[in-house]
Amino acid sequence: MSKSLTRVSHQKSLDNKDFVIQVTKAQLCKFFQFFGIIAVATFNILAVKISSPFLRELLFSQGIVALLFLIKKGNQKSKIK
């Protein structure tokens, strides 16, 4: 499908009605992180509202996931020589 697409030449300008949304990989990652945080918060609120018997285990597992995420982010910034 990508072979059938044609590029807009530099001589032709796009109409004012046309626009192109460009999203970088970093922006996409931040969006999915934000979406994940909202989903986890919603899940926690629902668990508290229905007074789930597994609330302690839920918070414990989310703490482990958060620690793994922080460890992964910490290792990316430091380079081992």
QUITA-V668500 format. One record per backbone hydrogen bond with DSSP energy under -1.0 kcal/mol. CO is the residue of the C=O (numbers start at 0). NH is the residue of the N-H. Records with the same first field share a line. If there is no record, write none. Layout:
CO=NH ; NH
This chain:
23=27
24=28
25=29
26=30
27=31
28=32
29=33
30=34
31=35
32=36
33=37
34=38
35=39
36=40
37=41
38=42
39=43
40=44
41=45
42=46
43=47
44=48
45=49
46=51
47=50
51=54
53=57
54=58
55=59
56=60
57=61
58=62
59=63
60=64
61=65
62=66
63=67
64=68
65=69
66=70
67=71
68=72
69=73
70=74
71=75
72=76
73=77
